[in-house]
């Protein structure tokens, strides 16, 4: 699989088949599975004090993205990403 870089922008389709541009804000591998944290480019470009919505996507061996299906998997990825961001803030 080609490595996905932070800052990379790509287009995904939402549940209404509307295309949205998202930017990678983090990548991680948990138990052999790659995940990306993405946010809408539009939200990142707005300079605001509001929290930005971040979504987690699973990356399969072909480099395709899919939604995280279970709450348990989502919680695991979300916790790992929070820890990673906390470590970066401390540096």
Secondary structure as UniProt FT lines:
FT   TURN            6..7
FT   STRAND          9..13
FT   TURN            15..16
FT   STRAND          19..30
FT   TURN            31..32
FT   STRAND          33..40
FT   HELIX           41..45
FT   STRAND          55..59
FT   TURN            61..62
FT   STRAND          65..67
FT   HELIX           71..90
//
